Amino acid sequence: MAHSADKGRVSSRSVLRAILFLFGVCLVGYSIRPLWYLRLKEKATAPGSGSSCPQCQCHCSSSSNGLFPLPSDCAKDDPELNEELRKDIITLTLEELELHKSVANETLEHTKVLVSDARRASSHYQKEAEKCNAGVEICEEARERAESQLIVERNLSTLWEERSRKLGWKDSRRL
């Protein structure tokens, strides 16, 4: 009975094999796809196919190395490409250094602008803080003056209250 239950289950080995097989098929299809695409494109651009696309100027041989054809003389008439291919390593390095220099200069200019903006903002905030500090000092001085005047007024009130009690005044609020 236990043996018939094992037949119904799929073993993990067979699942792994199936996944690897599908992965291999996809990989092969992905590798061959460019060749099929080129062949279909060649058939579509054949003289009798009725395509409106003009013929390409590049005549690349596709039989160079099997699965991945590498064109040997494609774009040999392109003057810009020929000029780039003739450059030596020193010229290429100098061009790359010039590009790095121009990028660095642009970055430096951008950084200078940002620093200038930050300095302006900092100066503005510093002026606002100084105004605030001056206002706080003025308020603090006014508070201290008001406090000292309040003490003087309390002392005067106490003095007048004592004088009036000596003259016979009685506080009606305390009763």
PEJO-V228382 format. One record per residue. N is the residue number from 1. RES is the residue in one small letter. PHI is phi in whole degrees, 0 to 359 (none if undefined). OMEGA is omega as a letter, one per 30 degrees, with the letter a starting at -180 (* if undefined). D_LAST is the distance of its C-alpha to the last C-alpha in whole Angstrom. Layout:
n={N,N}
res={RES,RES}
phi={PHI,PHI}
omega={OMEGA,OMEGA}
d_last={D_LAST,D_LAST}
//
This chain:
n={1,2,3,4,5,6,7,8,9,10,11,12,13,14,15,16,17,18,19,20,21,22,23,24,25,26,27,28,29,30,31,32,33,34,35,36,37,38,39,40,41,42,43,44,45,46,47,48,49,50,51,52,53,54,55,56,57,58,59,60,61,62,63,64,65,66,67,68,69,70,71,72,73,74,75,76,77,78,79,80,81,82,83,84,85,86,87,88,89,90,91,92,93,94,95,96,97,98,99,100,101,102,103,104,105,106,107,108,109,110,111,112,113,114,115,116,117,118,119,120,121,122,123,124,125,126,127,128,129,130,131,132,133,134,135,136,137,138,139,140,141,142,143,144,145,146,147,148,149,150,151,152,153,154,155,156,157,158,159,160,161,162,163,164,165,166,167,168,169,170,171,172,173,174,175}
res={m,a,h,s,a,d,k,g,r,v,s,s,r,s,v,l,r,a,i,l,f,l,f,g,v,c,l,v,g,y,s,i,r,p,l,w,y,l,r,l,k,e,k,a,t,a,p,g,s,g,s,s,c,p,q,c,q,c,h,c,s,s,s,s,n,g,l,f,p,l,p,s,d,c,a,k,d,d,p,e,l,n,e,e,l,r,k,d,i,i,t,l,t,l,e,e,l,e,l,h,k,s,v,a,n,e,t,l,e,h,t,k,v,l,v,s,d,a,r,r,a,s,s,h,y,q,k,e,a,e,k,c,n,a,g,v,e,i,c,e,e,a,r,e,r,a,e,s,q,l,i,v,e,r,n,l,s,t,l,w,e,e,r,s,r,k,l,g,w,k,d,s,r,r,l}
phi={none,292,292,289,289,291,293,289,277,267,285,293,295,290,294,298,298,295,295,296,296,297,298,296,296,296,296,294,298,294,288,273,308,300,294,297,298,297,296,294,293,296,293,289,263,295,305,266,275,79,278,269,280,288,292,285,279,272,248,267,275,262,253,282,210,87,293,246,288,247,293,268,235,294,59,287,267,280,294,294,294,298,295,296,289,279,292,268,295,292,296,297,295,296,297,295,296,297,296,298,295,294,295,296,296,297,296,296,298,298,294,298,297,296,295,298,298,295,294,299,296,297,297,299,293,293,296,297,294,295,299,297,298,296,297,295,297,297,297,295,295,295,297,296,296,295,294,293,294,296,296,297,296,296,298,294,297,296,297,293,295,296,296,291,291,296,271,107,283,238,284,282,284,279,281}
omega={l,a,l,l,l,l,a,a,l,a,a,l,a,l,l,l,a,l,l,l,l,l,l,l,l,a,l,l,l,l,a,a,l,l,l,l,l,l,l,l,l,l,a,a,l,a,a,a,l,a,a,a,l,l,l,l,a,l,a,l,a,a,a,a,l,a,a,a,l,a,a,a,l,l,l,l,l,a,l,l,l,l,l,a,a,a,l,a,a,l,l,l,l,l,l,l,l,l,l,a,a,l,l,l,l,l,l,l,l,l,l,l,l,l,l,l,l,l,l,l,l,l,l,a,l,l,l,l,l,l,a,l,l,l,l,l,l,l,a,l,l,l,a,l,a,l,l,l,l,l,l,l,l,l,l,l,l,l,l,l,l,l,a,l,l,a,l,a,l,a,a,a,a,a,*}
d_last={108,106,109,109,105,106,108,105,103,103,104,101,105,106,103,103,106,106,103,105,108,105,104,107,109,106,106,110,109,107,109,112,110,111,114,114,112,115,118,116,115,119,120,118,119,122,125,125,122,120,117,116,115,117,119,117,119,118,121,120,122,120,122,121,120,119,116,114,116,116,117,119,120,117,116,119,119,115,115,111,112,115,113,110,113,115,112,112,109,108,108,106,104,103,102,100,98,98,96,94,93,93,90,88,88,87,84,83,83,81,79,78,77,74,73,73,71,69,69,68,65,64,64,62,59,59,58,55,54,54,52,50,49,49,46,44,45,43,40,40,40,38,35,35,35,32,30,31,30,27,26,27,25,22,23,23,20,19,21,20,16,17,20,17,15,18,19,15,13,9,7,6,6,4,0}
//
